[in-house]
Amino acid sequence: NGLLYWTEAGSHKVRAMSLTNRAVFTLSGNGNVGYVNGSSTSAEWHNPKGFDFRAGKLYVADMMNDVIRTISL
C-alpha cells in the first residue's frame, strides 16, 4: 500500500512512512508507557516489538504487556 511500518520499543509507538514522499507519522502511541487502547496518539504501549499485517489490520506484539493488539488500517 505504499507504506513502510515499524515498531519503536523505546518510544512506545507504532510508526509508518510513506514510500512516495518519505513522510513519517505515528499510527499509534503517545510515548507514555502503559496499556491504553485508543485512536492514534491516545493509545499507550509498553515496548511494542514485532507485527504482522493481515486483512487490513496490523497485529502488534505489546511485549511488556504480554498481549497482541490490533490497529485497523
CHARMM internal coordinates of N, CA and C (Angstrom, degrees):
IC EDIT
DIST 1 N 1 CA 1.4438
DIST 1 CA 1 C 1.5245
ANGL 1 N 1 CA 1 C 112.87
DIST 1 C 2 N 1.3107
ANGL 1 CA 1 C 2 N 116.80
DIHE 1 N 1 CA 1 C 2 N 12.17
DIST 2 N 2 CA 1.4592
ANGL 1 C 2 N 2 CA 120.55
DIHE 1 CA 1 C 2 N 2 CA 177.55
DIST 2 CA 2 C 1.5145
ANGL 2 N 2 CA 2 C 114.90
DIHE 1 C 2 N 2 CA 2 C 82.45
DIST 2 C 3 N 1.3361
ANGL 2 CA 2 C 3 N 117.17
DIHE 2 N 2 CA 2 C 3 N 13.35
DIST 3 N 3 CA 1.4595
ANGL 2 C 3 N 3 CA 120.90
DIHE 2 CA 2 C 3 N 3 CA 178.95
DIST 3 CA 3 C 1.5229
ANGL 3 N 3 CA 3 C 110.51
DIHE 2 C 3 N 3 CA 3 C -122.78
DIST 3 C 4 N 1.3095
ANGL 3 CA 3 C 4 N 115.24
DIHE 3 N 3 CA 3 C 4 N 146.43
DIST 4 N 4 CA 1.4547
ANGL 3 C 4 N 4 CA 122.86
DIHE 3 CA 3 C 4 N 4 CA 173.11
DIST 4 CA 4 C 1.5240
ANGL 4 N 4 CA 4 C 107.05
DIHE 3 C 4 N 4 CA 4 C -108.39
DIST 4 C 5 N 1.3372
ANGL 4 CA 4 C 5 N 117.71
DIHE 4 N 4 CA 4 C 5 N 126.93
DIST 5 N 5 CA 1.4579
ANGL 4 C 5 N 5 CA 122.68
DIHE 4 CA 4 C 5 N 5 CA -177.17
DIST 5 CA 5 C 1.5198
ANGL 5 N 5 CA 5 C 109.72
DIHE 4 C 5 N 5 CA 5 C -108.78
DIST 5 C 6 N 1.3668
ANGL 5 CA 5 C 6 N 115.92
DIHE 5 N 5 CA 5 C 6 N 149.51
DIST 6 N 6 CA 1.4535
ANGL 5 C 6 N 6 CA 120.22
DIHE 5 CA 5 C 6 N 6 CA 172.17
DIST 6 CA 6 C 1.5314
ANGL 6 N 6 CA 6 C 109.54
DIHE 5 C 6 N 6 CA 6 C -158.87
DIST 6 C 7 N 1.3304
ANGL 6 CA 6 C 7 N 114.63
DIHE 6 N 6 CA 6 C 7 N 162.86
DIST 7 N 7 CA 1.4627
ANGL 6 C 7 N 7 CA 120.68
DIHE 6 CA 6 C 7 N 7 CA 176.14
DIST 7 CA 7 C 1.5197
ANGL 7 N 7 CA 7 C 108.13
DIHE 6 C 7 N 7 CA 7 C -109.01
DIST 7 C 8 N 1.3180
ANGL 7 CA 7 C 8 N 115.50
DIHE 7 N 7 CA 7 C 8 N 149.21
DIST 8 N 8 CA 1.4605
ANGL 7 C 8 N 8 CA 121.47
DIHE 7 CA 7 C 8 N 8 CA 177.02
DIST 8 CA 8 C 1.5301
ANGL 8 N 8 CA 8 C 107.98
DIHE 7 C 8 N 8 CA 8 C -122.86
DIST 8 C 9 N 1.3329
ANGL 8 CA 8 C 9 N 115.34
DIHE 8 N 8 CA 8 C 9 N 97.79
DIST 9 N 9 CA 1.4609
ANGL 8 C 9 N 9 CA 120.15
DIHE 8 CA 8 C 9 N 9 CA -176.93
DIST 9 CA 9 C 1.5239
ANGL 9 N 9 CA 9 C 111.32
DIHE 8 C 9 N 9 CA 9 C -63.01
DIST 9 C 10 N 1.3174
ANGL 9 CA 9 C 10 N 117.91
DIHE 9 N 9 CA 9 C 10 N -39.76
DIST 10 N 10 CA 1.4604
ANGL 9 C 10 N 10 CA 121.58
DIHE 9 CA 9 C 10 N 10 CA -177.24
DIST 10 CA 10 C 1.5156
ANGL 10 N 10 CA 10 C 113.96
DIHE 9 C 10 N 10 CA 10 C -69.78
DIST 10 C 11 N 1.3381
ANGL 10 CA 10 C 11 N 116.70
DIHE 10 N 10 CA 10 C 11 N -33.08
DIST 11 N 11 CA 1.4661
ANGL 10 C 11 N 11 CA 119.66
DIHE 10 CA 10 C 11 N 11 CA -179.68
DIST 11 CA 11 C 1.5291
ANGL 11 N 11 CA 11 C 111.90
DIHE 10 C 11 N 11 CA 11 C -99.25
DIST 11 C 12 N 1.3357
ANGL 11 CA 11 C 12 N 116.92
DIHE 11 N 11 CA 11 C 12 N -4.04
DIST 12 N 12 CA 1.4632
ANGL 11 C 12 N 12 CA 123.13
DIHE 11 CA 11 C 12 N 12 CA 176.84
DIST 12 CA 12 C 1.5297
ANGL 12 N 12 CA 12 C 111.49
DIHE 11 C 12 N 12 CA 12 C 60.58
DIST 12 C 13 N 1.3393
ANGL 12 CA 12 C 13 N 115.58
DIHE 12 N 12 CA 12 C 13 N 46.34
DIST 13 N 13 CA 1.4678
ANGL 12 C 13 N 13 CA 121.53
DIHE 12 CA 12 C 13 N 13 CA -178.61
DIST 13 CA 13 C 1.5251
ANGL 13 N 13 CA 13 C 110.97
DIHE 12 C 13 N 13 CA 13 C -136.61
DIST 13 C 14 N 1.3281
ANGL 13 CA 13 C 14 N 115.17
DIHE 13 N 13 CA 13 C 14 N 156.53
DIST 14 N 14 CA 1.4588
ANGL 13 C 14 N 14 CA 122.65
DIHE 13 CA 13 C 14 N 14 CA 170.60
DIST 14 CA 14 C 1.5281
ANGL 14 N 14 CA 14 C 104.90
DIHE 13 C 14 N 14 CA 14 C -113.30
DIST 14 C 15 N 1.3339
ANGL 14 CA 14 C 15 N 116.00
DIHE 14 N 14 CA 14 C 15 N 125.58
DIST 15 N 15 CA 1.4582
ANGL 14 C 15 N 15 CA 120.20
DIHE 14 CA 14 C 15 N 15 CA -170.95
DIST 15 CA 15 C 1.5194
ANGL 15 N 15 CA 15 C 111.41
DIHE 14 C 15 N 15 CA 15 C -124.15
DIST 15 C 16 N 1.3129
ANGL 15 CA 15 C 16 N 115.63
DIHE 15 N 15 CA 15 C 16 N 167.14
DIST 16 N 16 CA 1.4610
ANGL 15 C 16 N 16 CA 122.04
DIHE 15 CA 15 C 16 N 16 CA 177.12
DIST 16 CA 16 C 1.5226
ANGL 16 N 16 CA 16 C 109.21
DIHE 15 C 16 N 16 CA 16 C -148.17
DIST 16 C 17 N 1.3206
ANGL 16 CA 16 C 17 N 115.09
DIHE 16 N 16 CA 16 C 17 N 158.48
DIST 17 N 17 CA 1.4561
ANGL 16 C 17 N 17 CA 121.23
DIHE 16 CA 16 C 17 N 17 CA 176.82
DIST 17 CA 17 C 1.5212
ANGL 17 N 17 CA 17 C 109.08
DIHE 16 C 17 N 17 CA 17 C -136.62
DIST 17 C 18 N 1.3093
ANGL 17 CA 17 C 18 N 116.00
DIHE 17 N 17 CA 17 C 18 N 134.60
DIST 18 N 18 CA 1.4622
ANGL 17 C 18 N 18 CA 121.26
DIHE 17 CA 17 C 18 N 18 CA 173.80
DIST 18 CA 18 C 1.5188
ANGL 18 N 18 CA 18 C 108.35
DIHE 17 C 18 N 18 CA 18 C -72.34
DIST 18 C 19 N 1.3171
ANGL 18 CA 18 C 19 N 117.32
DIHE 18 N 18 CA 18 C 19 N 127.79
DIST 19 N 19 CA 1.4561
ANGL 18 C 19 N 19 CA 120.78
DIHE 18 CA 18 C 19 N 19 CA 179.89
DIST 19 CA 19 C 1.5300
ANGL 19 N 19 CA 19 C 112.16
DIHE 18 C 19 N 19 CA 19 C -77.22
DIST 19 C 20 N 1.3131
ANGL 19 CA 19 C 20 N 117.50
DIHE 19 N 19 CA 19 C 20 N -14.80
DIST 20 N 20 CA 1.4641
ANGL 19 C 20 N 20 CA 119.46
DIHE 19 CA 19 C 20 N 20 CA 179.72
DIST 20 CA 20 C 1.5273
ANGL 20 N 20 CA 20 C 112.55
DIHE 19 C 20 N 20 CA 20 C -85.14
DIST 20 C 21 N 1.3298
ANGL 20 CA 20 C 21 N 117.20
DIHE 20 N 20 CA 20 C 21 N -42.38
DIST 21 N 21 CA 1.4746
ANGL 20 C 21 N 21 CA 118.09
DIHE 20 CA 20 C 21 N 21 CA -178.02
DIST 21 CA 21 C 1.5321
ANGL 21 N 21 CA 21 C 113.32
DIHE 20 C 21 N 21 CA 21 C -119.18
DIST 21 C 22 N 1.3291
ANGL 21 CA 21 C 22 N 117.37
DIHE 21 N 21 CA 21 C 22 N 3.28
DIST 22 N 22 CA 1.4598
ANGL 21 C 22 N 22 CA 124.65
DIHE 21 CA 21 C 22 N 22 CA 176.96
DIST 22 CA 22 C 1.5267
ANGL 22 N 22 CA 22 C 113.93
DIHE 21 C 22 N 22 CA 22 C 61.77
DIST 22 C 23 N 1.3130
ANGL 22 CA 22 C 23 N 117.01
DIHE 22 N 22 CA 22 C 23 N 23.98
DIST 23 N 23 CA 1.4621
ANGL 22 C 23 N 23 CA 120.90
DIHE 22 CA 22 C 23 N 23 CA 175.47
DIST 23 CA 23 C 1.5235
ANGL 23 N 23 CA 23 C 108.91
DIHE 22 C 23 N 23 CA 23 C -76.50
DIST 23 C 24 N 1.3297
ANGL 23 CA 23 C 24 N 117.07
DIHE 23 N 23 CA 23 C 24 N 130.30
DIST 24 N 24 CA 1.4595
ANGL 23 C 24 N 24 CA 123.32
DIHE 23 CA 23 C 24 N 24 CA 179.68
DIST 24 CA 24 C 1.5228
ANGL 24 N 24 CA 24 C 108.42
DIHE 23 C 24 N 24 CA 24 C -103.01
DIST 24 C 25 N 1.3429
ANGL 24 CA 24 C 25 N 116.05
DIHE 24 N 24 CA 24 C 25 N 137.52
DIST 25 N 25 CA 1.4465
ANGL 24 C 25 N 25 CA 119.71
DIHE 24 CA 24 C 25 N 25 CA 178.59
DIST 25 CA 25 C 1.5226
ANGL 25 N 25 CA 25 C 110.24
DIHE 24 C 25 N 25 CA 25 C -145.17
DIST 25 C 26 N 1.3223
ANGL 25 CA 25 C 26 N 115.39
DIHE 25 N 25 CA 25 C 26 N 158.98
DIST 26 N 26 CA 1.4634
ANGL 25 C 26 N 26 CA 122.67
DIHE 25 CA 25 C 26 N 26 CA 179.39
DIST 26 CA 26 C 1.5196
ANGL 26 N 26 CA 26 C 109.44
DIHE 25 C 26 N 26 CA 26 C -91.06
DIST 26 C 27 N 1.3321
ANGL 26 CA 26 C 27 N 116.21
DIHE 26 N 26 CA 26 C 27 N 122.61
DIST 27 N 27 CA 1.4605
ANGL 26 C 27 N 27 CA 121.50
DIHE 26 CA 26 C 27 N 27 CA 174.95
DIST 27 CA 27 C 1.5223
ANGL 27 N 27 CA 27 C 110.87
DIHE 26 C 27 N 27 CA 27 C -80.56
DIST 27 C 28 N 1.3340
ANGL 27 CA 27 C 28 N 115.53
DIHE 27 N 27 CA 27 C 28 N -38.92
DIST 28 N 28 CA 1.4615
ANGL 27 C 28 N 28 CA 119.79
DIHE 27 CA 27 C 28 N 28 CA -175.97
DIST 28 CA 28 C 1.5228
ANGL 28 N 28 CA 28 C 109.39
DIHE 27 C 28 N 28 CA 28 C -158.90
DIST 28 C 29 N 1.3139
ANGL 28 CA 28 C 29 N 115.30
DIHE 28 N 28 CA 28 C 29 N 140.74
DIST 29 N 29 CA 1.4585
ANGL 28 C 29 N 29 CA 120.88
DIHE 28 CA 28 C 29 N 29 CA 175.39
DIST 29 CA 29 C 1.5095
ANGL 29 N 29 CA 29 C 112.81
DIHE 28 C 29 N 29 CA 29 C 114.16
DIST 29 C 30 N 1.3471
ANGL 29 CA 29 C 30 N 114.85
DIHE 29 N 29 CA 29 C 30 N 135.83
DIST 30 N 30 CA 1.4659
ANGL 29 C 30 N 30 CA 119.71
DIHE 29 CA 29 C 30 N 30 CA 178.15
DIST 30 CA 30 C 1.5210
ANGL 30 N 30 CA 30 C 112.41
DIHE 29 C 30 N 30 CA 30 C -107.03
DIST 30 C 31 N 1.3397
ANGL 30 CA 30 C 31 N 116.81
DIHE 30 N 30 CA 30 C 31 N 4.33
DIST 31 N 31 CA 1.4550
ANGL 30 C 31 N 31 CA 120.68
DIHE 30 CA 30 C 31 N 31 CA 178.38
DIST 31 CA 31 C 1.5121
ANGL 31 N 31 CA 31 C 114.30
DIHE 30 C 31 N 31 CA 31 C 92.99
DIST 31 C 32 N 1.3384
ANGL 31 CA 31 C 32 N 117.25
DIHE 31 N 31 CA 31 C 32 N -10.88
DIST 32 N 32 CA 1.4613
ANGL 31 C 32 N 32 CA 120.99
DIHE 31 CA 31 C 32 N 32 CA 177.26
DIST 32 CA 32 C 1.5193
ANGL 32 N 32 CA 32 C 110.45
DIHE 31 C 32 N 32 CA 32 C -88.79
DIST 32 C 33 N 1.3215
ANGL 32 CA 32 C 33 N 116.35
DIHE 32 N 32 CA 32 C 33 N 143.75
DIST 33 N 33 CA 1.4580
ANGL 32 C 33 N 33 CA 121.50
DIHE 32 CA 32 C 33 N 33 CA 176.16
DIST 33 CA 33 C 1.5194
ANGL 33 N 33 CA 33 C 108.29
DIHE 32 C 33 N 33 CA 33 C -74.76
DIST 33 C 34 N 1.3383
ANGL 33 CA 33 C 34 N 116.07
DIHE 33 N 33 CA 33 C 34 N 131.41
DIST 34 N 34 CA 1.4513
ANGL 33 C 34 N 34 CA 119.10
DIHE 33 CA 33 C 34 N 34 CA 177.95
DIST 34 CA 34 C 1.5049
ANGL 34 N 34 CA 34 C 112.10
DIHE 33 C 34 N 34 CA 34 C 170.99
DIST 34 C 35 N 1.3140
ANGL 34 CA 34 C 35 N 115.44
DIHE 34 N 34 CA 34 C 35 N -166.90
DIST 35 N 35 CA 1.4568
ANGL 34 C 35 N 35 CA 122.42
DIHE 34 CA 34 C 35 N 35 CA 176.55
DIST 35 CA 35 C 1.5235
ANGL 35 N 35 CA 35 C 107.75
DIHE 34 C 35 N 35 CA 35 C -139.57
DIST 35 C 36 N 1.3153
ANGL 35 CA 35 C 36 N 115.09
DIHE 35 N 35 CA 35 C 36 N 85.59
DIST 36 N 36 CA 1.4579
ANGL 35 C 36 N 36 CA 121.99
DIHE 35 CA 35 C 36 N 36 CA -179.30
DIST 36 CA 36 C 1.5181
ANGL 36 N 36 CA 36 C 107.82
DIHE 35 C 36 N 36 CA 36 C -131.53
DIST 36 C 37 N 1.3375
ANGL 36 CA 36 C 37 N 116.65
DIHE 36 N 36 CA 36 C 37 N 120.00
DIST 37 N 37 CA 1.4570
ANGL 36 C 37 N 37 CA 120.41
DIHE 36 CA 36 C 37 N 37 CA 172.84
DIST 37 CA 37 C 1.5159
ANGL 37 N 37 CA 37 C 107.88
DIHE 36 C 37 N 37 CA 37 C -80.70
DIST 37 C 38 N 1.3084
ANGL 37 CA 37 C 38 N 115.48
DIHE 37 N 37 CA 37 C 38 N 149.21
DIST 38 N 38 CA 1.4498
ANGL 37 C 38 N 38 CA 119.39
DIHE 37 CA 37 C 38 N 38 CA 179.07
DIST 38 CA 38 C 1.5035
ANGL 38 N 38 CA 38 C 110.30
DIHE 37 C 38 N 38 CA 38 C 166.90
DIST 38 C 39 N 1.2956
ANGL 38 CA 38 C 39 N 114.84
DIHE 38 N 38 CA 38 C 39 N 176.07
DIST 39 N 39 CA 1.4554
ANGL 38 C 39 N 39 CA 119.58
DIHE 38 CA 38 C 39 N 39 CA -178.31
DIST 39 CA 39 C 1.5228
ANGL 39 N 39 CA 39 C 110.92
DIHE 38 C 39 N 39 CA 39 C -81.25
DIST 39 C 40 N 1.2911
ANGL 39 CA 39 C 40 N 114.62
DIHE 39 N 39 CA 39 C 40 N 141.08
DIST 40 N 40 CA 1.4587
ANGL 39 C 40 N 40 CA 124.75
DIHE 39 CA 39 C 40 N 40 CA 172.64
DIST 40 CA 40 C 1.5228
ANGL 40 N 40 CA 40 C 113.40
DIHE 39 C 40 N 40 CA 40 C 40.17
DIST 40 C 41 N 1.3123
ANGL 40 CA 40 C 41 N 117.34
DIHE 40 N 40 CA 40 C 41 N -112.42
DIST 41 N 41 CA 1.4631
ANGL 40 C 41 N 41 CA 120.51
DIHE 40 CA 40 C 41 N 41 CA -172.39
DIST 41 CA 41 C 1.5197
ANGL 41 N 41 CA 41 C 114.38
DIHE 40 C 41 N 41 CA 41 C -86.27
DIST 41 C 42 N 1.3204
ANGL 41 CA 41 C 42 N 118.83
DIHE 41 N 41 CA 41 C 42 N 8.46
DIST 42 N 42 CA 1.4717
ANGL 41 C 42 N 42 CA 119.53
DIHE 41 CA 41 C 42 N 42 CA 172.89
DIST 42 CA 42 C 1.5314
ANGL 42 N 42 CA 42 C 110.93
DIHE 41 C 42 N 42 CA 42 C -89.64
DIST 42 C 43 N 1.3266
ANGL 42 CA 42 C 43 N 117.23
DIHE 42 N 42 CA 42 C 43 N -15.65
DIST 43 N 43 CA 1.4667
ANGL 42 C 43 N 43 CA 121.53
DIHE 42 CA 42 C 43 N 43 CA -179.58
DIST 43 CA 43 C 1.5248
ANGL 43 N 43 CA 43 C 110.92
DIHE 42 C 43 N 43 CA 43 C -74.98
DIST 43 C 44 N 1.3314
ANGL 43 CA 43 C 44 N 115.21
DIHE 43 N 43 CA 43 C 44 N 151.29
DIST 44 N 44 CA 1.4646
ANGL 43 C 44 N 44 CA 121.30
DIHE 43 CA 43 C 44 N 44 CA 174.80
DIST 44 CA 44 C 1.5265
ANGL 44 N 44 CA 44 C 109.42
DIHE 43 C 44 N 44 CA 44 C -126.99
DIST 44 C 45 N 1.3160
ANGL 44 CA 44 C 45 N 115.30
DIHE 44 N 44 CA 44 C 45 N 140.59
DIST 45 N 45 CA 1.4607
ANGL 44 C 45 N 45 CA 124.13
DIHE 44 CA 44 C 45 N 45 CA -178.78
DIST 45 CA 45 C 1.5247
ANGL 45 N 45 CA 45 C 109.27
DIHE 44 C 45 N 45 CA 45 C -125.33
DIST 45 C 46 N 1.3348
ANGL 45 CA 45 C 46 N 115.35
DIHE 45 N 45 CA 45 C 46 N 163.50
DIST 46 N 46 CA 1.4584
ANGL 45 C 46 N 46 CA 121.00
DIHE 45 CA 45 C 46 N 46 CA 171.44
DIST 46 CA 46 C 1.5251
ANGL 46 N 46 CA 46 C 107.73
DIHE 45 C 46 N 46 CA 46 C -131.49
DIST 46 C 47 N 1.3031
ANGL 46 CA 46 C 47 N 114.60
DIHE 46 N 46 CA 46 C 47 N 89.40
DIST 47 N 47 CA 1.4673
ANGL 46 C 47 N 47 CA 125.25
DIHE 46 CA 46 C 47 N 47 CA -179.81
DIST 47 CA 47 C 1.5328
ANGL 47 N 47 CA 47 C 113.32
DIHE 46 C 47 N 47 CA 47 C 64.40
DIST 47 C 48 N 1.3273
ANGL 47 CA 47 C 48 N 117.89
DIHE 47 N 47 CA 47 C 48 N 67.67
DIST 48 N 48 CA 1.4634
ANGL 47 C 48 N 48 CA 118.91
DIHE 47 CA 47 C 48 N 48 CA 174.20
DIST 48 CA 48 C 1.5249
ANGL 48 N 48 CA 48 C 109.93
DIHE 47 C 48 N 48 CA 48 C -65.76
DIST 48 C 49 N 1.3233
ANGL 48 CA 48 C 49 N 116.06
DIHE 48 N 48 CA 48 C 49 N 128.48
DIST 49 N 49 CA 1.4718
ANGL 48 C 49 N 49 CA 120.24
DIHE 48 CA 48 C 49 N 49 CA -178.36
DIST 49 CA 49 C 1.5153
ANGL 49 N 49 CA 49 C 109.38
DIHE 48 C 49 N 49 CA 49 C -141.71
DIST 49 C 50 N 1.3030
ANGL 49 CA 49 C 50 N 115.77
DIHE 49 N 49 CA 49 C 50 N 112.88
DIST 50 N 50 CA 1.4469
ANGL 49 C 50 N 50 CA 120.90
DIHE 49 CA 49 C 50 N 50 CA 176.04
DIST 50 CA 50 C 1.5117
ANGL 50 N 50 CA 50 C 112.81
DIHE 49 C 50 N 50 CA 50 C 86.23
DIST 50 C 51 N 1.3349
ANGL 50 CA 50 C 51 N 114.60
DIHE 50 N 50 CA 50 C 51 N 152.28
DIST 51 N 51 CA 1.4545
ANGL 50 C 51 N 51 CA 120.19
DIHE 50 CA 50 C 51 N 51 CA -178.25
DIST 51 CA 51 C 1.5162
ANGL 51 N 51 CA 51 C 109.92
DIHE 50 C 51 N 51 CA 51 C -159.75
DIST 51 C 52 N 1.3268
ANGL 51 CA 51 C 52 N 115.27
DIHE 51 N 51 CA 51 C 52 N 167.64
DIST 52 N 52 CA 1.4555
ANGL 51 C 52 N 52 CA 123.28
DIHE 51 CA 51 C 52 N 52 CA 173.60
DIST 52 CA 52 C 1.5237
ANGL 52 N 52 CA 52 C 106.69
DIHE 51 C 52 N 52 CA 52 C -139.93
DIST 52 C 53 N 1.3155
ANGL 52 CA 52 C 53 N 116.48
DIHE 52 N 52 CA 52 C 53 N 144.77
DIST 53 N 53 CA 1.4540
ANGL 52 C 53 N 53 CA 122.10
DIHE 52 CA 52 C 53 N 53 CA -179.15
DIST 53 CA 53 C 1.5181
ANGL 53 N 53 CA 53 C 108.34
DIHE 52 C 53 N 53 CA 53 C -112.96
DIST 53 C 54 N 1.3428
ANGL 53 CA 53 C 54 N 116.67
DIHE 53 N 53 CA 53 C 54 N 122.22
DIST 54 N 54 CA 1.4682
ANGL 53 C 54 N 54 CA 121.86
DIHE 53 CA 53 C 54 N 54 CA 178.23
DIST 54 CA 54 C 1.5166
ANGL 54 N 54 CA 54 C 110.24
DIHE 53 C 54 N 54 CA 54 C -149.33
DIST 54 C 55 N 1.3207
ANGL 54 CA 54 C 55 N 114.40
DIHE 54 N 54 CA 54 C 55 N 133.02
DIST 55 N 55 CA 1.4696
ANGL 54 C 55 N 55 CA 122.56
DIHE 54 CA 54 C 55 N 55 CA 172.67
DIST 55 CA 55 C 1.5291
ANGL 55 N 55 CA 55 C 113.57
DIHE 54 C 55 N 55 CA 55 C 49.10
DIST 55 C 56 N 1.3154
ANGL 55 CA 55 C 56 N 116.58
DIHE 55 N 55 CA 55 C 56 N 46.73
DIST 56 N 56 CA 1.4614
ANGL 55 C 56 N 56 CA 120.82
DIHE 55 CA 55 C 56 N 56 CA 176.17
DIST 56 CA 56 C 1.5131
ANGL 56 N 56 CA 56 C 115.72
DIHE 55 C 56 N 56 CA 56 C 77.29
DIST 56 C 57 N 1.3388
ANGL 56 CA 56 C 57 N 116.50
DIHE 56 N 56 CA 56 C 57 N 12.21
DIST 57 N 57 CA 1.4601
ANGL 56 C 57 N 57 CA 120.22
DIHE 56 CA 56 C 57 N 57 CA 178.31
DIST 57 CA 57 C 1.5164
ANGL 57 N 57 CA 57 C 110.11
DIHE 56 C 57 N 57 CA 57 C -128.96
DIST 57 C 58 N 1.3195
ANGL 57 CA 57 C 58 N 114.70
DIHE 57 N 57 CA 57 C 58 N 146.25
DIST 58 N 58 CA 1.4511
ANGL 57 C 58 N 58 CA 122.13
DIHE 57 CA 57 C 58 N 58 CA 174.63
DIST 58 CA 58 C 1.5286
ANGL 58 N 58 CA 58 C 106.83
DIHE 57 C 58 N 58 CA 58 C -104.31
DIST 58 C 59 N 1.3287
ANGL 58 CA 58 C 59 N 116.74
DIHE 58 N 58 CA 58 C 59 N 118.88
DIST 59 N 59 CA 1.4611
ANGL 58 C 59 N 59 CA 122.44
DIHE 58 CA 58 C 59 N 59 CA 178.20
DIST 59 CA 59 C 1.5259
ANGL 59 N 59 CA 59 C 107.05
DIHE 58 C 59 N 59 CA 59 C -97.57
DIST 59 C 60 N 1.3235
ANGL 59 CA 59 C 60 N 116.34
DIHE 59 N 59 CA 59 C 60 N 117.24
DIST 60 N 60 CA 1.4645
ANGL 59 C 60 N 60 CA 121.37
DIHE 59 CA 59 C 60 N 60 CA -172.36
DIST 60 CA 60 C 1.5236
ANGL 60 N 60 CA 60 C 110.14
DIHE 59 C 60 N 60 CA 60 C -116.31
DIST 60 C 61 N 1.3304
ANGL 60 CA 60 C 61 N 116.02
DIHE 60 N 60 CA 60 C 61 N 132.73
DIST 61 N 61 CA 1.4620
ANGL 60 C 61 N 61 CA 121.29
DIHE 60 CA 60 C 61 N 61 CA 175.80
DIST 61 CA 61 C 1.5226
ANGL 61 N 61 CA 61 C 108.69
DIHE 60 C 61 N 61 CA 61 C -80.44
DIST 61 C 62 N 1.3181
ANGL 61 CA 61 C 62 N 116.66
DIHE 61 N 61 CA 61 C 62 N 114.99
DIST 62 N 62 CA 1.4629
ANGL 61 C 62 N 62 CA 123.14
DIHE 61 CA 61 C 62 N 62 CA 175.62
DIST 62 CA 62 C 1.5239
ANGL 62 N 62 CA 62 C 105.73
DIHE 61 C 62 N 62 CA 62 C -93.27
DIST 62 C 63 N 1.3211
ANGL 62 CA 62 C 63 N 115.55
DIHE 62 N 62 CA 62 C 63 N 88.06
DIST 63 N 63 CA 1.4586
ANGL 62 C 63 N 63 CA 122.67
DIHE 62 CA 62 C 63 N 63 CA -164.09
DIST 63 CA 63 C 1.5311
ANGL 63 N 63 CA 63 C 114.69
DIHE 62 C 63 N 63 CA 63 C -55.73
DIST 63 C 64 N 1.3028
ANGL 63 CA 63 C 64 N 119.09
DIHE 63 N 63 CA 63 C 64 N -54.05
DIST 64 N 64 CA 1.4596
ANGL 63 C 64 N 64 CA 120.74
DIHE 63 CA 63 C 64 N 64 CA -174.10
DIST 64 CA 64 C 1.5285
ANGL 64 N 64 CA 64 C 112.74
DIHE 63 C 64 N 64 CA 64 C -76.96
DIST 64 C 65 N 1.3359
ANGL 64 CA 64 C 65 N 117.49
DIHE 64 N 64 CA 64 C 65 N -16.25
DIST 65 N 65 CA 1.4611
ANGL 64 C 65 N 65 CA 120.54
DIHE 64 CA 64 C 65 N 65 CA 173.66
DIST 65 CA 65 C 1.5250
ANGL 65 N 65 CA 65 C 111.68
DIHE 64 C 65 N 65 CA 65 C -92.12
DIST 65 C 66 N 1.3353
ANGL 65 CA 65 C 66 N 117.35
DIHE 65 N 65 CA 65 C 66 N -4.04
DIST 66 N 66 CA 1.4716
ANGL 65 C 66 N 66 CA 123.12
DIHE 65 CA 65 C 66 N 66 CA 177.82
DIST 66 CA 66 C 1.5242
ANGL 66 N 66 CA 66 C 113.30
DIHE 65 C 66 N 66 CA 66 C 56.34
DIST 66 C 67 N 1.3357
ANGL 66 CA 66 C 67 N 117.67
DIHE 66 N 66 CA 66 C 67 N 44.45
DIST 67 N 67 CA 1.4612
ANGL 66 C 67 N 67 CA 121.73
DIHE 66 CA 66 C 67 N 67 CA 178.67
DIST 67 CA 67 C 1.5211
ANGL 67 N 67 CA 67 C 110.32
DIHE 66 C 67 N 67 CA 67 C -140.83
DIST 67 C 68 N 1.3219
ANGL 67 CA 67 C 68 N 114.71
DIHE 67 N 67 CA 67 C 68 N 158.70
DIST 68 N 68 CA 1.4588
ANGL 67 C 68 N 68 CA 122.16
DIHE 67 CA 67 C 68 N 68 CA 169.20
DIST 68 CA 68 C 1.5218
ANGL 68 N 68 CA 68 C 106.61
DIHE 67 C 68 N 68 CA 68 C -104.27
DIST 68 C 69 N 1.3209
ANGL 68 CA 68 C 69 N 117.19
DIHE 68 N 68 CA 68 C 69 N 124.47
DIST 69 N 69 CA 1.4512
ANGL 68 C 69 N 69 CA 121.70
DIHE 68 CA 68 C 69 N 69 CA -178.79
DIST 69 CA 69 C 1.5214
ANGL 69 N 69 CA 69 C 109.60
DIHE 68 C 69 N 69 CA 69 C -115.36
DIST 69 C 70 N 1.3277
ANGL 69 CA 69 C 70 N 117.16
DIHE 69 N 69 CA 69 C 70 N 157.63
DIST 70 N 70 CA 1.4649
ANGL 69 C 70 N 70 CA 120.48
DIHE 69 CA 69 C 70 N 70 CA -178.01
DIST 70 CA 70 C 1.5226
ANGL 70 N 70 CA 70 C 111.10
DIHE 69 C 70 N 70 CA 70 C -117.77
DIST 70 C 71 N 1.3290
ANGL 70 CA 70 C 71 N 112.73
DIHE 70 N 70 CA 70 C 71 N 147.97
DIST 71 N 71 CA 1.4639
ANGL 70 C 71 N 71 CA 121.72
DIHE 70 CA 70 C 71 N 71 CA 173.84
DIST 71 CA 71 C 1.5236
ANGL 71 N 71 CA 71 C 105.63
DIHE 70 C 71 N 71 CA 71 C -125.62
DIST 71 C 72 N 1.3219
ANGL 71 CA 71 C 72 N 117.50
DIHE 71 N 71 CA 71 C 72 N 120.63
DIST 72 N 72 CA 1.4637
ANGL 71 C 72 N 72 CA 121.06
DIHE 71 CA 71 C 72 N 72 CA 176.16
DIST 72 CA 72 C 1.5107
ANGL 72 N 72 CA 72 C 108.87
DIHE 71 C 72 N 72 CA 72 C -78.52
DIST 72 C 73 N 1.3246
ANGL 72 CA 72 C 73 N 115.54
DIHE 72 N 72 CA 72 C 73 N 131.64
DIST 73 N 73 CA 1.4654
ANGL 72 C 73 N 73 CA 119.50
DIHE 72 CA 72 C 73 N 73 CA -178.42
DIST 73 CA 73 C 1.5113
ANGL 73 N 73 CA 73 C 111.19
DIHE 72 C 73 N 73 CA 73 C -106.66
END
COOR INIT
IC SEED 1 N 1 CA 1 C
IC BUILD
